């Protein structure tokens, strides 16, 4: 029997844990469907999209590097993401119409921060790519007063702050960290196959939070160093699971069974 399916696309894609999450939820809910991962190179996005639009079993896709920004001109934008965020991580089909794009990275990133008093405080964000865009919008939404972006291209980072209307500053990627309340790594640094991110955390206040969205490996050098200093840490599964829950509803029309998060995290870290 051929099943309805959704997928995650990117390049690289072998490391993705999204199929584990979605297929875990599908099994828990008894939904007859599948979720898979598909390698789509940067120059193959339009061909892939044309093929999927012709497939009646396709329920949509999550997008990761390098497609979150490249997808913008190819789909409808009901939420105005092209101007408000500049990136999409979900697309879903709409019959004969073009697929529509969505962004669950914003709510997924913010989920573990929602009960922490960060309004009026400061943050530092490593990176200025597609993931950083969603993270900056989330920080703006929760009331962060000032953001320092550390990035290889300082011009790109300044442009991002201006575009999103966020008060902040820009520093070179490996400049010393300012004494902020929240540090976020939105880059691939620390991911398997990439150089680690090892900033000096000694100048941070004792209540600072270190949030690394990398999840392969789950314990990055940044988080290990932060934990060793007694700082609060948040790993990449927080954002991954949070954003996946929104996507799951869009793909399969059902609420993700979040009461099984503990079991899911154990599966993802096995």
N, C-alpha and C positions, 0 to 999 in steps of 0.2 A: 504493500500500500504506500502510495506517495503522499507525504504529509505536507501541510502548510509549513513554511519555514521563514525565519528571519536570520540575520547574520551580522557579523562585524567585519568590516573591510579595512585594510590598511597595508602598509609596506614599511617595516616588517609586520608580520601578524602572528607568527608561530607562538609568540609568548603570551598571547591574549588569553585571559581567564574568563572572558565573557560567556563562552559556551558553557562552561561549568556552572555559572550562576543561573543562566536562563534555563538550561535543561534540568537543573535541580528544582527550580520553581515549577516548571512544566510537569515534572514527575509528581511533586507534592500535590499539585492541583488536579492531576489526572487529565491534563489537556493533551490531546493527540496532535503534537506539533514538534518541530525541531528547530534548533538554533546552531549555527555553524560559523566557522571563520573562513574568510576568503582573501587570498592575496590579490590585491589590486594595485599595480604600480602607478606612479604619478600620471603617466600618459595613457592609462587604461580606464580612467574614471568614466568618461562618456560612453565608451563601448559597453562597459559593465552595466551602466544605468539603462541603456537601451535594451539590453538583454533582459534585465529584471522587470522592466515595465511591461514586457511581453509575456511574463510568466504569471499566470493567475494564482499560483500557490505562494508567491512571494508576499510577505507581510511587512517588509521593511528592513532597515539596516542601521546599525551603529557605525559611526565613522571615527577613525583614529588617524594618527599621522600617516600621510601628509594631506588628508582630504578634508579636514574640518573647514578650511577656508576656500579650497578649490571647488567645493560643492555649491557655493552660494549662487552663482549665476545659472545653475542647472535645474533648480527646483523652485517651487513657490515658497513664499516667506510670510506666512500668516501672522507671525509674531513680530515682524520687523527686525529680525535678528541681524540682517546685513548691516544696518546702521547702529543698532543698540549694542551688539556684541561683536559682530564680524566673524562669527564661526557657528557651525552647526555640528552636532554629534549624532543626530537621529534624522532619518528620512523615512516617511511612510507613504505607500501608494494611495492614489485617489482615483481609481477607475481610469477613465480616458484622459483625465487631467494630469498635469505634471505632479510628481510626488511633492509632498510638503516637508519642509525642514523644521527641526526643533532643536532646543539645547537643554539637556538635563544636567550638563556639567555644573551649571550655576547652583541649582538646588542640591545636587549630589555633593558638591564640595562643601556647601554651607551646612549640611545636615548635622555633622558632629560639633559644629560651632554654635548652633542655635541657642543652646542653654548656657553659653559662656558670655560673660559681660565684656564685650569688646568695643562697644560703641564709644567713640571719642578717642580710641587708642590708635597706635601706630603699627604698621606691618612692613615687612620686607618680602619681596617676591623675586625669586630667581627665574628669569626667562621672560620673553615677550611674544610667545607664539600663540597658537590657537587655544591651548589649555589656559594660558595666562589671561587671555581675554575674558574667559568665563569666570576665572578666579577673581579678577579685578572687579568685575560687575558684582559678584557675590560679596566681596569686601565692601564695596560701595553701598550695597543694599543693607548690610548689617551695621553700617555706621562707622567704619574705620575712617579716622580723620586724615591720615597721611600715609601714603605708600611709597616706599623706596623700591624701585626696580633695579636689579642687578642683571646686566645683560651684555653680551658681546657687542651688539650694535646699540650704542647709546641713542642714536638718532631714531631707531625703530621704537625704542622704549619711550622716548619723549613723545613721539607721535601717538603712541598708544594712550598715554596719560591724557594728552590733549583731546584725542578722539572720544574717549570715554568720560571726559569731564571730571577727572580725579585729581585731587591735590596731591602732589608728590614730588619726588626727586629721582634722579637716575645716577647710578654708579657703574663703573666697570664690573664685569662679572665676578672677578676675584678680589674686589675691594673689601676692606674691613666692614663687617656688619655694624649698622647703627644699633643702638640699644632699644630695640622694638619689642612689642608685646607678642607679636606673631611673626614667625618666619615660615615661608612656603617655598618649596621647590616644585616648580612647574616644568622643569626641563627633563631631558633624558639622562642627565648626569646621575650616576648611582645605579642606573639600570644595568642589568647583565649585558656585558659587551661594551659598555661605555665607561669613561673615567669616573671615579667617585667625586662626590661633592663634599669637601672637607673644610668648611669655613671655621674660623675661630669663633667659638660661641661664648668665650669667657666674659665678654662685655655685656651679655644679655642679662636682664633682670631675672631673679629666681623664679618668677611666675610666668616666664615666657613659654609659649607653645611652639613646638616645631612640627610642621605638617609637611610630609613628603608624599606627593601623589604617585611616586614610583611604587609598583607592587611586585616587581620581579627583579631582584629579591625583595621580600617584604621588609626585612631589617636592613635598610641601607646604612652605609657608613655614617651618614648624617644623623639618622635616628639612634644608632648605637652610641655615637658621641654625645648626643643630647641626653639620652637616658643615663649615661655614665655621669653626667653633671647634675642629675636629679631634675631635669626639665620635663615637662609634660610633652608626650609625643603622640602624633596621630599618623597612622600608616596609610598607604595607598588604597587599601581595601575599603576604607570609609567612603571615599569618593566613588570608587568603582561600583560598590554595591548600591549606594544611594542613587547614582545616575542610572544604573540598570533598572531600578524599580520603576522609574518613570517610563523608560523605554518599553519595559515589559507590558505595561498597561496599553501603550500605543500599538504594540505589535499584536497582542493576544487578547486584549479587551478584558483583562482580569487584574485585580490587585495582587502584587507580589506578596507571598506569605512571609512577611518580615518577622513573624514570631519564631522563625527557624534560623535567624541570623547566626546564632552561636554555632549551630550545626554546619551552616554554610561556610563560615570562616574556618572551621576545622577541616572541612573538605578542601578549601582553597589553599590551606597551608600544609596539607599532608605531604 
